[in-house]
Amino acid sequence: MLSHYPIIHVAMWVTALLFSIAVCLNIYRILVGPSLPDRIAALDTLSVNAIGLILLIGIGTGSRYGFEAGLLITLFSFLTTAALCKYLLRGMIIE
Amino acid sequence: MWQLIIESVIALLLVIGGLAALTGAVGMLRFNDFYMRMHGPAMSSTVGIGAVILASIGFFWFHTGTFSAQELILMVLLMVTTPISAHLLTMSAMHMKLPRQSNTQGGPFEINEQIDQD
């Protein structure tokens, strides 16, 4: 379907490569991050890059339904970050 | 002719988004302490995702012929939640008293007395 648009086709693959390298660097920071807030920030950035990859898949296949998965990933990554930071700050999540 | 121009603009937006995401990830990888490392995710989640979302809206407008901006919800949601999570992360890092680099100036008073020496 993208064969009608050759420039967008090439740009989509280049952008997918850049986002994949960014995901690999984030996974490195999750695995060897020296402190716990480093790992939480890297998880947050990883979910943001995953949303970018999902939008790229939507462009590549020509369907817009992946957008709702991106919405869910945004909401759950914010919830995860807020709950983990609350745990680091207070020692418990629900007081 | 017009198809070439629109395709070039969409492709340029896509590559700008990818480069911004890669810049954010490299910043998160290479900076020295945690307080510097928090600059990277802001870059990749505003410029990177914003450019890719604009490219997606433009591509589907160009492909189907009808304009619908449902991806803008995603951009608004990201721009609301990213500063809140960065604030929470920095607050928890200050609570854990993470070390900071000695040649950075200023800084909050809670961590000024224990500076990492290298």
N, CA and C atoms of all chains as a GROMACS GRO file, in nm:
protein
  639
    1MET      N    1   0.083  -0.119   0.000
    1MET     CA    2   0.000   0.000   0.000
    1MET      C    3   0.086   0.124   0.000
    2LEU      N    4   0.200   0.116   0.071
    2LEU     CA    5   0.292   0.230   0.072
    2LEU      C    6   0.372   0.240  -0.057
    3SER      N    7   0.355   0.142  -0.149
    3SER     CA    8   0.434   0.147  -0.272
    3SER      C    9   0.389   0.260  -0.363
    4HIS      N   10   0.269   0.320  -0.335
    4HIS     CA   11   0.228   0.437  -0.412
    4HIS      C   12   0.306   0.560  -0.371
    5TYR      N   13   0.363   0.559  -0.249
    5TYR     CA   14   0.434   0.677  -0.197
    5TYR      C   15   0.579   0.637  -0.167
    6PRO      N   16   0.669   0.644  -0.264
    6PRO     CA   17   0.805   0.589  -0.240
    6PRO      C   18   0.885   0.668  -0.137
    7ILE      N   19   0.867   0.802  -0.133
    7ILE     CA   20   0.948   0.881  -0.038
    7ILE      C   21   0.905   0.850   0.105
    8ILE      N   22   0.772   0.841   0.126
    8ILE     CA   23   0.723   0.810   0.262
    8ILE      C   24   0.765   0.670   0.302
    9HIS      N   25   0.770   0.580   0.204
    9HIS     CA   26   0.813   0.443   0.233
    9HIS      C   27   0.956   0.441   0.289
   10VAL      N   28   1.047   0.508   0.219
   10VAL     CA   29   1.187   0.513   0.265
   10VAL      C   30   1.197   0.583   0.400
   11ALA      N   31   1.125   0.696   0.414
   11ALA     CA   32   1.134   0.771   0.539
   11ALA      C   33   1.076   0.692   0.655
   12MET      N   34   0.971   0.610   0.626
   12MET     CA   35   0.913   0.529   0.733
   12MET      C   36   1.014   0.426   0.784
   13TRP      N   37   1.088   0.364   0.691
   13TRP     CA   38   1.185   0.264   0.737
   13TRP      C   39   1.302   0.328   0.809
   14VAL      N   40   1.346   0.446   0.762
   14VAL     CA   41   1.456   0.515   0.831
   14VAL      C   42   1.414   0.553   0.973
   15THR      N   43   1.291   0.606   0.986
   15THR     CA   44   1.243   0.645   1.119
   15THR      C   45   1.225   0.524   1.209
   16ALA      N   46   1.180   0.412   1.152
   16ALA     CA   47   1.168   0.291   1.234
   16ALA      C   48   1.304   0.246   1.285
   17LEU      N   49   1.407   0.259   1.200
   17LEU     CA   50   1.543   0.222   1.244
   17LEU      C   51   1.589   0.314   1.358
   18LEU      N   52   1.563   0.446   1.344
   18LEU     CA   53   1.606   0.541   1.449
   18LEU      C   54   1.532   0.512   1.580
   19PHE      N   55   1.402   0.487   1.572
   19PHE     CA   56   1.326   0.457   1.694
   19PHE      C   57   1.373   0.326   1.757
   20SER      N   58   1.412   0.228   1.673
   20SER     CA   59   1.458   0.101   1.729
   20SER      C   60   1.591   0.118   1.802
   21ILE      N   61   1.680   0.202   1.745
   21ILE     CA   62   1.807   0.229   1.816
   21ILE      C   63   1.778   0.298   1.949
   22ALA      N   64   1.680   0.392   1.948
   22ALA     CA   65   1.645   0.461   2.072
   22ALA      C   66   1.590   0.364   2.176
   23VAL      N   67   1.508   0.267   2.131
   23VAL     CA   68   1.455   0.166   2.223
   23VAL      C   69   1.568   0.082   2.282
   24CYS      N   70   1.668   0.047   2.198
   24CYS     CA   71   1.780  -0.034   2.249
   24CYS      C   72   1.859   0.044   2.354
   25LEU      N   73   1.882   0.175   2.331
   25LEU     CA   74   1.955   0.255   2.430
   25LEU      C   75   1.876   0.267   2.559
   26ASN      N   76   1.741   0.278   2.548
   26ASN     CA   77   1.660   0.286   2.670
   26ASN      C   78   1.665   0.154   2.746
   27ILE      N   79   1.667   0.041   2.674
   27ILE     CA   80   1.674  -0.088   2.743
   27ILE      C   81   1.808  -0.102   2.815
   28TYR      N   82   1.915  -0.050   2.752
   28TYR     CA   83   2.045  -0.051   2.820
   28TYR      C   84   2.037   0.029   2.950
   29ARG      N   85   1.971   0.147   2.945
   29ARG     CA   86   1.962   0.229   3.067
   29ARG      C   87   1.873   0.164   3.172
   30ILE      N   88   1.773   0.087   3.128
   30ILE     CA   89   1.690   0.014   3.226
   30ILE      C   90   1.774  -0.094   3.294
   31LEU      N   91   1.856  -0.165   3.216
   31LEU     CA   92   1.928  -0.279   3.273
   31LEU      C   93   2.041  -0.236   3.363
   32VAL      N   94   2.121  -0.135   3.325
   32VAL     CA   95   2.240  -0.102   3.404
   32VAL      C   96   2.226   0.032   3.475
   33GLY      N   97   2.104   0.089   3.481
   33GLY     CA   98   2.089   0.218   3.545
   33GLY      C   99   2.138   0.217   3.688
   34PRO      N  100   2.221   0.314   3.730
   34PRO     CA  101   2.281   0.303   3.862
   34PRO      C  102   2.180   0.322   3.976
   35SER      N  103   2.074   0.394   3.954
   35SER     CA  104   1.979   0.414   4.064
   35SER      C  105   1.839   0.379   4.016
   36LEU      N  106   1.746   0.374   4.112
   36LEU     CA  107   1.610   0.333   4.078
   36LEU      C  108   1.534   0.438   3.997
   37PRO      N  109   1.542   0.570   4.026
   37PRO     CA  110   1.474   0.668   3.940
   37PRO      C  111   1.524   0.669   3.796
   38ASP      N  112   1.652   0.632   3.774
   38ASP     CA  113   1.701   0.619   3.637
   38ASP      C  114   1.622   0.515   3.560
   39ARG      N  115   1.600   0.401   3.625
   39ARG     CA  116   1.528   0.293   3.556
   39ARG      C  117   1.383   0.332   3.531
   40ILE      N  118   1.322   0.404   3.626
   40ILE     CA  119   1.182   0.443   3.605
   40ILE      C  120   1.171   0.543   3.490
   41ALA      N  121   1.265   0.638   3.484
   41ALA     CA  122   1.264   0.735   3.374
   41ALA      C  123   1.288   0.667   3.240
   42ALA      N  124   1.375   0.565   3.241
   42ALA     CA  125   1.402   0.493   3.117
   42ALA      C  126   1.279   0.414   3.073
   43LEU      N  127   1.203   0.359   3.168
   43LEU     CA  128   1.078   0.290   3.132
   43LEU      C  129   0.978   0.386   3.070
   44ASP      N  130   0.968   0.507   3.128
   44ASP     CA  131   0.877   0.607   3.074
   44ASP      C  132   0.915   0.642   2.930
   45THR      N  133   1.045   0.664   2.907
   45THR     CA  134   1.090   0.698   2.772
   45THR      C  135   1.071   0.581   2.675
   46LEU      N  136   1.088   0.460   2.727
   46LEU     CA  137   1.066   0.341   2.643
   46LEU      C  138   0.922   0.333   2.596
   47SER      N  139   0.826   0.366   2.685
   47SER     CA  140   0.686   0.361   2.642
   47SER      C  141   0.656   0.470   2.539
   48VAL      N  142   0.722   0.587   2.555
   48VAL     CA  143   0.702   0.693   2.456
   48VAL      C  144   0.754   0.649   2.319
   49ASN      N  145   0.872   0.584   2.318
   49ASN     CA  146   0.925   0.536   2.190
   49ASN      C  147   0.839   0.424   2.132
   50ALA      N  148   0.777   0.343   2.219
   50ALA     CA  149   0.687   0.239   2.170
   50ALA      C  150   0.566   0.299   2.102
   51ILE      N  151   0.517   0.413   2.155
   51ILE     CA  152   0.404   0.481   2.090
   51ILE      C  153   0.445   0.530   1.952
   52GLY      N  154   0.569   0.580   1.940
   52GLY     CA  155   0.618   0.622   1.808
   52GLY      C  156   0.623   0.506   1.711
   53LEU      N  157   0.668   0.390   1.758
   53LEU     CA  158   0.673   0.273   1.669
   53LEU      C  159   0.534   0.228   1.628
   54ILE      N  160   0.437   0.238   1.722
   54ILE     CA  161   0.299   0.198   1.688
   54ILE      C  162   0.240   0.291   1.582
   55LEU      N  163   0.268   0.422   1.595
   55LEU     CA  164   0.221   0.516   1.492
   55LEU      C  165   0.286   0.486   1.356
   56LEU      N  166   0.414   0.445   1.359
   56LEU     CA  167   0.481   0.411   1.234
   56LEU      C  168   0.420   0.286   1.170
   57ILE      N  169   0.382   0.188   1.254
   57ILE     CA  170   0.314   0.069   1.201
   57ILE      C  171   0.180   0.109   1.139
   58GLY      N  172   0.110   0.205   1.202
   58GLY     CA  173  -0.016   0.254   1.146
   58GLY      C  174   0.004   0.318   1.010
   59ILE      N  175   0.113   0.397   0.996
   59ILE     CA  176   0.140   0.458   0.865
   59ILE      C  177   0.174   0.348   0.763
   60GLY      N  178   0.252   0.247   0.806
   60GLY     CA  179   0.298   0.145   0.713
   60GLY      C  180   0.186   0.056   0.663
   61THR      N  181   0.089   0.025   0.750
   61THR     CA  182  -0.018  -0.064   0.706
   61THR      C  183  -0.143   0.011   0.662
   62GLY      N  184  -0.148   0.141   0.684
   62GLY     CA  185  -0.262   0.218   0.637
   62GLY      C  186  -0.385   0.208   0.724
   63SER      N  187  -0.373   0.160   0.848
   63SER     CA  188  -0.488   0.155   0.938
   63SER      C  189  -0.464   0.246   1.056
   64ARG      N  190  -0.570   0.306   1.108
   64ARG     CA  191  -0.555   0.401   1.219
   64ARG      C  192  -0.590   0.339   1.353
   65TYR      N  193  -0.609   0.208   1.360
   65TYR     CA  194  -0.658   0.151   1.485
   65TYR      C  195  -0.549   0.135   1.590
   66GLY      N  196  -0.421   0.144   1.550
   66GLY     CA  197  -0.316   0.133   1.648
   66GLY      C  198  -0.310   0.252   1.742
   67PHE      N  199  -0.376   0.360   1.704
   67PHE     CA  200  -0.375   0.482   1.783
   67PHE      C  201  -0.435   0.459   1.922
   68GLU      N  202  -0.536   0.373   1.930
   68GLU     CA  203  -0.598   0.349   2.061
   68GLU      C  204  -0.505   0.270   2.152
   69ALA      N  205  -0.425   0.181   2.093
   69ALA     CA  206  -0.323   0.112   2.173
   69ALA      C  207  -0.222   0.213   2.227
   70GLY      N  208  -0.188   0.313   2.146
   70GLY     CA  209  -0.098   0.418   2.193
   70GLY      C  210  -0.155   0.497   2.308
   71LEU      N  211  -0.287   0.524   2.300
   71LEU     CA  212  -0.356   0.595   2.409
   71LEU      C  213  -0.347   0.515   2.539
   72LEU      N  214  -0.372   0.382   2.528
   72LEU     CA  215  -0.365   0.296   2.648
   72LEU      C  216  -0.224   0.292   2.704
   73ILE      N  217  -0.123   0.284   2.614
   73ILE     CA  218   0.016   0.278   2.662
   73ILE      C  219   0.053   0.407   2.734
   74THR      N  220   0.006   0.523   2.681
   74THR     CA  221   0.033   0.650   2.749
   74THR      C  222  -0.024   0.651   2.889
   75LEU      N  223  -0.153   0.614   2.901
   75LEU     CA  224  -0.217   0.618   3.032
   75LEU      C  225  -0.150   0.524   3.130
   76PHE      N  226  -0.118   0.400   3.085
   76PHE     CA  227  -0.061   0.304   3.180
   76PHE      C  228   0.082   0.340   3.216
   77SER      N  229   0.158   0.402   3.122
   77SER     CA  230   0.295   0.439   3.159
   77SER      C  231   0.293   0.553   3.260
   78PHE      N  232   0.198   0.646   3.246
   78PHE     CA  233   0.190   0.754   3.347
   78PHE      C  234   0.149   0.698   3.483
   79LEU      N  235   0.054   0.605   3.481
   79LEU     CA  236   0.013   0.544   3.608
   79LEU      C  237   0.129   0.470   3.674
   80THR      N  238   0.206   0.396   3.592
   80THR     CA  239   0.321   0.321   3.645
   80THR      C  240   0.424   0.414   3.706
   81THR      N  241   0.455   0.522   3.634
   81THR     CA  242   0.555   0.616   3.685
   81THR      C  243   0.508   0.681   3.814
   82ALA      N  244   0.381   0.723   3.816
   82ALA     CA  245   0.330   0.790   3.936
   82ALA      C  246   0.329   0.695   4.055
   83ALA      N  247   0.288   0.568   4.033
   83ALA     CA  248   0.283   0.474   4.145
   83ALA      C  249   0.422   0.439   4.195
   84LEU      N  250   0.518   0.422   4.103
   84LEU     CA  251   0.654   0.387   4.148
   84LEU      C  252   0.718   0.504   4.222
   85CYS      N  253   0.695   0.627   4.175
   85CYS     CA  254   0.752   0.743   4.245
   85CYS      C  255   0.687   0.761   4.381
   86LYS      N  256   0.558   0.734   4.390
   86LYS     CA  257   0.491   0.742   4.519
   86LYS      C  258   0.548   0.637   4.614
   87TYR      N  259   0.580   0.520   4.560
   87TYR     CA  260   0.640   0.417   4.643
   87TYR      C  261   0.778   0.459   4.691
   88LEU      N  262   0.857   0.521   4.602
   88LEU     CA  263   0.990   0.565   4.644
   88LEU      C  264   0.981   0.678   4.746
   89LEU      N  265   0.881   0.764   4.732
   89LEU     CA  266   0.872   0.880   4.821
   89LEU      C  267   0.819   0.842   4.957
   90ARG      N  268   0.716   0.758   4.964
   90ARG     CA  269   0.645   0.736   5.088
   90ARG      C  270   0.664   0.597   5.147
   91GLY      N  271   0.714   0.500   5.068
   91GLY     CA  272   0.730   0.366   5.120
   91GLY      C  273   0.610   0.278   5.099
   92MET      N  274   0.496   0.338   5.063
   92MET     CA  275   0.378   0.258   5.028
   92MET      C  276   0.296   0.337   4.927
   93ILE      N  277   0.209   0.267   4.856
   93ILE     CA  278   0.136   0.332   4.747
   93ILE      C  279   0.001   0.382   4.794
   94ILE      N  280  -0.075   0.295   4.862
   94ILE     CA  281  -0.206   0.335   4.915
   94ILE      C  282  -0.194   0.343   5.065
   95GLU      N  283  -0.212   0.464   5.119
   95GLU     CA  284  -0.193   0.480   5.264
   95GLU      C  285  -0.326   0.468   5.335
   96MET      N  286   0.323   1.706  -0.903
   96MET     CA  287   0.404   1.810  -0.838
   96MET      C  288   0.362   1.832  -0.694
   97TRP      N  289   0.231   1.853  -0.673
   97TRP     CA  290   0.183   1.872  -0.536
   97TRP      C  291   0.201   1.745  -0.454
   98GLN      N  292   0.186   1.630  -0.519
   98GLN     CA  293   0.206   1.504  -0.445
   98GLN      C  294   0.350   1.492  -0.396
   99LEU      N  295   0.444   1.538  -0.481
   99LEU     CA  296   0.586   1.531  -0.441
   99LEU      C  297   0.612   1.622  -0.321
  100ILE      N  298   0.554   1.743  -0.322
  100ILE     CA  299   0.578   1.837  -0.211
  100ILE      C  300   0.520   1.782  -0.082
  101ILE      N  301   0.395   1.732  -0.088
  101ILE     CA  302   0.330   1.683   0.035
  101ILE      C  303   0.405   1.561   0.088
  102GLU      N  304   0.446   1.472  -0.003
  102GLU     CA  305   0.522   1.354   0.041
  102GLU      C  306   0.654   1.396   0.106
  103SER      N  307   0.720   1.496   0.051
  103SER     CA  308   0.848   1.540   0.108
  103SER      C  309   0.829   1.598   0.247
  104VAL      N  310   0.721   1.677   0.265
  104VAL     CA  311   0.696   1.736   0.398
  104VAL      C  312   0.669   1.626   0.500
  105ILE      N  313   0.587   1.527   0.463
  105ILE     CA  314   0.555   1.418   0.557
  105ILE      C  315   0.681   1.338   0.590
  106ALA      N  316   0.764   1.310   0.489
  106ALA     CA  317   0.887   1.233   0.511
  106ALA      C  318   0.983   1.311   0.600
  107LEU      N  319   0.990   1.444   0.579
  107LEU     CA  320   1.078   1.527   0.661
  107LEU      C  321   1.032   1.526   0.807
  108LEU      N  322   0.899   1.535   0.829
  108LEU     CA  323   0.847   1.530   0.966
  108LEU      C  324   0.880   1.397   1.032
  109LEU      N  325   0.867   1.288   0.956
  109LEU     CA  326   0.897   1.156   1.013
  109LEU      C  327   1.043   1.146   1.055
  110VAL      N  328   1.134   1.193   0.967
  110VAL     CA  329   1.277   1.178   0.999
  110VAL      C  330   1.315   1.271   1.115
  111ILE      N  331   1.252   1.391   1.121
  111ILE     CA  332   1.279   1.481   1.235
  111ILE      C  333   1.237   1.414   1.365
  112GLY      N  334   1.122   1.347   1.364
  112GLY     CA  335   1.077   1.278   1.485
  112GLY      C  336   1.172   1.168   1.527
  113GLY      N  337   1.219   1.090   1.429
  113GLY     CA  338   1.312   0.982   1.463
  113GLY      C  339   1.443   1.035   1.517
  114LEU      N  340   1.493   1.144   1.456
  114LEU     CA  341   1.620   1.201   1.505
  114LEU      C  342   1.604   1.258   1.645
  115ALA      N  343   1.488   1.319   1.675
  115ALA     CA  344   1.467   1.374   1.809
  115ALA      C  345   1.460   1.262   1.912
  116ALA      N  346   1.392   1.151   1.876
  116ALA     CA  347   1.385   1.038   1.970
  116ALA      C  348   1.523   0.979   1.995
  117LEU      N  349   1.603   0.969   1.888
  117LEU     CA  350   1.738   0.914   1.905
  117LEU      C  351   1.824   1.009   1.989
  118THR      N  352   1.806   1.142   1.971
  118THR     CA  353   1.882   1.238   2.050
  118THR      C  354   1.847   1.228   2.198
  119GLY      N  355   1.717   1.211   2.226
  119GLY     CA  356   1.676   1.195   2.365
  119GLY      C  357   1.735   1.070   2.428
  120ALA      N  358   1.737   0.961   2.351
  120ALA     CA  359   1.789   0.835   2.406
  120ALA      C  360   1.940   0.843   2.427
  121VAL      N  361   2.012   0.909   2.334
  121VAL     CA  362   2.157   0.921   2.352
  121VAL      C  363   2.188   1.012   2.471
  122GLY      N  364   2.105   1.119   2.490
  122GLY     CA  365   2.123   1.204   2.607
  122GLY      C  366   2.100   1.128   2.735
  123MET      N  367   1.998   1.042   2.735
  123MET     CA  368   1.973   0.961   2.854
  123MET      C  369   2.086   0.862   2.878
  124LEU      N  370   2.153   0.820   2.770
  124LEU     CA  371   2.262   0.724   2.786
  124LEU      C  372   2.390   0.791   2.833
  125ARG      N  373   2.422   0.912   2.784
  125ARG     CA  374   2.557   0.964   2.796
  125ARG      C  375   2.575   1.068   2.906
  126PHE      N  376   2.465   1.128   2.959
  126PHE     CA  377   2.485   1.230   3.062
  126PHE      C  378   2.535   1.167   3.192
  127ASN      N  379   2.586   1.252   3.281
  127ASN     CA  380   2.666   1.197   3.390
  127ASN      C  381   2.585   1.165   3.515
  128ASP      N  382   2.498   1.256   3.560
  128ASP     CA  383   2.420   1.222   3.679
  128ASP      C  384   2.271   1.227   3.646
  129PHE      N  385   2.190   1.191   3.744
  129PHE     CA  386   2.048   1.173   3.717
  129PHE      C  387   1.980   1.304   3.678
  130TYR      N  388   2.022   1.414   3.740
  130TYR     CA  389   1.952   1.541   3.716
  130TYR      C  390   1.978   1.592   3.576
  131MET      N  391   2.095   1.558   3.517
  131MET     CA  392   2.117   1.589   3.377
  131MET      C  393   2.040   1.492   3.289
  132ARG      N  394   2.031   1.367   3.333
  132ARG     CA  395   1.968   1.266   3.249
  132ARG      C  396   1.819   1.289   3.231
  133MET      N  397   1.758   1.372   3.317
  133MET     CA  398   1.616   1.398   3.300
  133MET      C  399   1.586   1.491   3.183
  134HIS      N  400   1.690   1.548   3.117
  134HIS     CA  401   1.664   1.635   3.004
  134HIS      C  402   1.629   1.556   2.878
  135GLY      N  403   1.676   1.432   2.869
  135GLY     CA  404   1.656   1.356   2.747
  135GLY      C  405   1.510   1.320   2.717
  136PRO      N  406   1.434   1.264   2.814
  136PRO     CA  407   1.298   1.223   2.784
  136PRO      C  408   1.206   1.337   2.741
  137ALA      N  409   1.232   1.459   2.789
  137ALA     CA  410   1.147   1.572   2.748
  137ALA      C  411   1.159   1.594   2.598
  138MET      N  412   1.285   1.588   2.551
  138MET     CA  413   1.309   1.604   2.407
  138MET      C  414   1.235   1.498   2.326
  139SER      N  415   1.253   1.371   2.364
  139SER     CA  416   1.198   1.266   2.279
  139SER      C  417   1.047   1.259   2.290
  140SER      N  418   0.988   1.306   2.402
  140SER     CA  419   0.843   1.291   2.412
  140SER      C  420   0.768   1.414   2.365
  141THR      N  421   0.833   1.527   2.344
  141THR     CA  422   0.761   1.640   2.283
  141THR      C  423   0.790   1.651   2.134
  142VAL      N  424   0.917   1.667   2.098
  142VAL     CA  425   0.951   1.687   1.957
  142VAL      C  426   0.934   1.558   1.878
  143GLY      N  427   0.985   1.447   1.931
  143GLY     CA  428   0.982   1.322   1.856
  143GLY      C  429   0.841   1.274   1.828
  144ILE      N  430   0.763   1.256   1.937
  144ILE     CA  431   0.628   1.207   1.917
  144ILE      C  432   0.541   1.312   1.848
  145GLY      N  433   0.565   1.441   1.875
  145GLY     CA  434   0.486   1.545   1.810
  145GLY      C  435   0.505   1.544   1.660
  146ALA      N  436   0.629   1.531   1.614
  146ALA     CA  437   0.653   1.531   1.469
  146ALA      C  438   0.593   1.407   1.405
  147VAL      N  439   0.606   1.290   1.471
  147VAL     CA  440   0.550   1.167   1.413
  147VAL      C  441   0.397   1.174   1.409
  148ILE      N  442   0.336   1.236   1.512
  148ILE     CA  443   0.189   1.248   1.512
  148ILE      C  444   0.142   1.343   1.402
  149LEU      N  445   0.214   1.454   1.384
  149LEU     CA  446   0.178   1.546   1.274
  149LEU      C  447   0.193   1.477   1.139
  150ALA      N  448   0.299   1.397   1.125
  150ALA     CA  449   0.318   1.325   0.999
  150ALA      C  450   0.207   1.223   0.977
  151SER      N  451   0.162   1.159   1.084
  151SER     CA  452   0.054   1.060   1.071
  151SER      C  453  -0.077   1.126   1.031
  152ILE      N  454  -0.107   1.241   1.095
  152ILE     CA  455  -0.230   1.314   1.058
  152ILE      C  456  -0.224   1.358   0.912
  153GLY      N  457  -0.108   1.411   0.870
  153GLY     CA  458  -0.093   1.457   0.733
  153GLY      C  459  -0.101   1.343   0.633
  154PHE      N  460  -0.041   1.228   0.670
  154PHE     CA  461  -0.043   1.114   0.577
  154PHE      C  462  -0.183   1.063   0.558
  155PHE      N  463  -0.262   1.048   0.666
  155PHE     CA  464  -0.396   0.993   0.647
  155PHE      C  465  -0.489   1.094   0.582
  156TRP      N  466  -0.462   1.224   0.604
  156TRP     CA  467  -0.538   1.327   0.532
  156TRP      C  468  -0.512   1.317   0.382
  157PHE      N  469  -0.383   1.296   0.349
  157PHE     CA  470  -0.343   1.288   0.209
  157PHE      C  471  -0.388   1.158   0.147
  158HIS      N  472  -0.394   1.050   0.225
  158HIS     CA  473  -0.424   0.918   0.170
  158HIS      C  474  -0.573   0.896   0.153
  159THR      N  475  -0.653   0.932   0.254
  159THR     CA  476  -0.796   0.906   0.246
  159THR      C  477  -0.875   1.025   0.196
  160GLY      N  478  -0.819   1.146   0.207
  160GLY     CA  479  -0.890   1.262   0.157
  160GLY      C  480  -0.979   1.330   0.258
  161THR      N  481  -1.004   1.265   0.373
  161THR     CA  482  -1.084   1.330   0.477
  161THR      C  483  -0.995   1.362   0.595
  162PHE      N  484  -1.017   1.480   0.655
  162PHE     CA  485  -0.932   1.523   0.765
  162PHE      C  486  -0.990   1.475   0.896
  163SER      N  487  -0.907   1.406   0.977
  163SER     CA  488  -0.951   1.372   1.112
  163SER      C  489  -0.829   1.373   1.201
  164ALA      N  490  -0.836   1.446   1.310
  164ALA     CA  491  -0.718   1.471   1.393
  164ALA      C  492  -0.731   1.398   1.525
  165GLN      N  493  -0.759   1.266   1.519
  165GLN     CA  494  -0.776   1.195   1.645
  165GLN      C  495  -0.643   1.171   1.715
  166GLU      N  496  -0.531   1.177   1.642
  166GLU     CA  497  -0.401   1.157   1.708
  166GLU      C  498  -0.364   1.275   1.796
  167LEU      N  499  -0.432   1.388   1.779
  167LEU     CA  500  -0.400   1.504   1.863
  167LEU      C  501  -0.431   1.477   2.009
  168ILE      N  502  -0.527   1.386   2.035
  168ILE     CA  503  -0.557   1.348   2.174
  168ILE      C  504  -0.432   1.291   2.241
  169LEU      N  505  -0.360   1.209   2.163
  169LEU     CA  506  -0.238   1.146   2.213
  169LEU      C  507  -0.133   1.252   2.247
  170MET      N  508  -0.121   1.353   2.157
  170MET     CA  509  -0.021   1.456   2.180
  170MET      C  510  -0.055   1.539   2.303
  171VAL      N  511  -0.184   1.574   2.319
  171VAL     CA  512  -0.225   1.652   2.436
  171VAL      C  513  -0.200   1.572   2.564
  172LEU      N  514  -0.234   1.442   2.559
  172LEU     CA  515  -0.215   1.357   2.677
  172LEU      C  516  -0.068   1.347   2.714
  173LEU      N  517   0.019   1.330   2.613
  173LEU     CA  518   0.163   1.320   2.641
  173LEU      C  519   0.215   1.451   2.696
  174MET      N  520   0.170   1.564   2.639
  174MET     CA  521   0.223   1.692   2.686
  174MET      C  522   0.171   1.727   2.824
  175VAL      N  523   0.058   1.668   2.867
  175VAL     CA  524   0.013   1.690   3.004
  175VAL      C  525   0.089   1.601   3.101
  176THR      N  526   0.108   1.473   3.065
  176THR     CA  527   0.161   1.378   3.164
  176THR      C  528   0.313   1.379   3.174
  177THR      N  529   0.386   1.423   3.070
  177THR     CA  530   0.532   1.416   3.078
  177THR      C  531   0.592   1.509   3.185
  178PRO      N  532   0.552   1.637   3.197
  178PRO     CA  533   0.609   1.719   3.304
  178PRO      C  534   0.574   1.670   3.444
  179ILE      N  535   0.453   1.612   3.458
  179ILE     CA  536   0.415   1.563   3.591
  179ILE      C  537   0.504   1.446   3.631
  180SER      N  538   0.528   1.355   3.538
  180SER     CA  539   0.611   1.240   3.574
  180SER      C  540   0.757   1.282   3.594
  181ALA      N  541   0.804   1.382   3.517
  181ALA     CA  542   0.941   1.430   3.539
  181ALA      C  543   0.954   1.495   3.675
  182HIS      N  544   0.851   1.571   3.716
  182HIS     CA  545   0.852   1.634   3.848
  182HIS      C  546   0.852   1.529   3.959
  183LEU      N  547   0.770   1.425   3.943
  183LEU     CA  548   0.765   1.318   4.044
  183LEU      C  549   0.899   1.245   4.052
  184LEU      N  550   0.961   1.220   3.935
  184LEU     CA  551   1.089   1.148   3.934
  184LEU      C  552   1.198   1.230   4.001
  185THR      N  553   1.202   1.362   3.973
  185THR     CA  554   1.305   1.445   4.035
  185THR      C  555   1.282   1.457   4.185
  186MET      N  556   1.152   1.462   4.224
  186MET     CA  557   1.123   1.470   4.368
  186MET      C  558   1.171   1.343   4.439
  187SER      N  559   1.146   1.226   4.378
  187SER     CA  560   1.190   1.102   4.443
  187SER      C  561   1.343   1.090   4.442
  188ALA      N  562   1.408   1.144   4.337
  188ALA     CA  563   1.555   1.140   4.336
  188ALA      C  564   1.611   1.229   4.445
  189MET      N  565   1.549   1.347   4.470
  189MET     CA  566   1.596   1.432   4.578
  189MET      C  567   1.568   1.370   4.713
  190HIS      N  568   1.459   1.293   4.720
  190HIS     CA  569   1.429   1.225   4.846
  190HIS      C  570   1.531   1.116   4.874
  191MET      N  571   1.577   1.047   4.768
  191MET     CA  572   1.678   0.943   4.785
  191MET      C  573   1.818   1.000   4.795
  192LYS      N  574   1.833   1.134   4.780
  192LYS     CA  575   1.962   1.204   4.787
  192LYS      C  576   2.064   1.143   4.692
  193LEU      N  577   2.029   1.136   4.565
  193LEU     CA  578   2.123   1.087   4.464
  193LEU      C  579   2.238   1.186   4.449
  194PRO      N  580   2.360   1.137   4.425
  194PRO     CA  581   2.474   1.229   4.412
  194PRO      C  582   2.466   1.308   4.282
  195ARG      N  583   2.522   1.430   4.288
  195ARG     CA  584   2.528   1.509   4.165
  195ARG      C  585   2.671   1.545   4.136
  196GLN      N  586   2.696   1.586   4.010
  196GLN     CA  587   2.832   1.614   3.968
  196GLN      C  588   2.881   1.742   4.032
  197SER      N  589   3.013   1.750   4.057
  197SER     CA  590   3.064   1.862   4.136
  197SER      C  591   3.076   1.989   4.056
  198ASN      N  592   3.086   1.983   3.923
  198ASN     CA  593   3.106   2.106   3.848
  198ASN      C  594   2.977   2.163   3.792
  199THR      N  595   2.862   2.122   3.842
  199THR     CA  596   2.738   2.190   3.807
  199THR      C  597   2.706   2.291   3.915
  200GLN      N  598   2.651   2.405   3.873
  200GLN     CA  599   2.631   2.515   3.968
  200GLN      C  600   2.489   2.514   4.022
  201GLY      N  601   2.470   2.582   4.134
  201GLY     CA  602   2.339   2.596   4.192
  201GLY      C  603   2.294   2.466   4.255
  202GLY      N  604   2.166   2.434   4.238
  202GLY     CA  605   2.117   2.309   4.291
  202GLY      C  606   2.036   2.330   4.416
  203PRO      N  607   1.948   2.237   4.449
  203PRO     CA  608   1.867   2.250   4.570
  203PRO      C  609   1.950   2.227   4.695
  204PHE      N  610   1.902   2.284   4.805
  204PHE     CA  611   1.985   2.282   4.926
  204PHE      C  612   1.991   2.145   4.990
  205GLU      N  613   1.897   2.056   4.955
  205GLU     CA  614   1.897   1.926   5.022
  205GLU      C  615   2.017   1.842   4.982
  206ILE      N  616   2.067   1.860   4.858
  206ILE     CA  617   2.175   1.773   4.813
  206ILE      C  618   2.304   1.851   4.796
  207ASN      N  619   2.311   1.975   4.846
  207ASN     CA  620   2.431   2.053   4.826
  207ASN      C  621   2.545   2.006   4.913
  208GLU      N  622   2.515   1.941   5.025
  208GLU     CA  623   2.625   1.906   5.115
  208GLU      C  624   2.694   1.778   5.073
  209GLN      N  625   2.629   1.695   4.994
  209GLN     CA  626   2.698   1.573   4.951
  209GLN      C  627   2.709   1.573   4.799
  210ILE      N  628   2.828   1.611   4.754
  210ILE     CA  629   2.853   1.624   4.611
  210ILE      C  630   2.947   1.512   4.570
  211ASP      N  631   2.912   1.446   4.462
  211ASP     CA  632   2.998   1.342   4.410
  211ASP      C  633   3.126   1.404   4.357
  212GLN      N  634   3.241   1.349   4.395
  212GLN     CA  635   3.365   1.419   4.368
  212GLN      C  636   3.423   1.392   4.231
  213ASP      N  637   3.372   1.294   4.157
  213ASP     CA  638   3.436   1.269   4.027
  213ASP      C  639   3.343   1.290   3.911
   0.00000   0.00000   0.00000
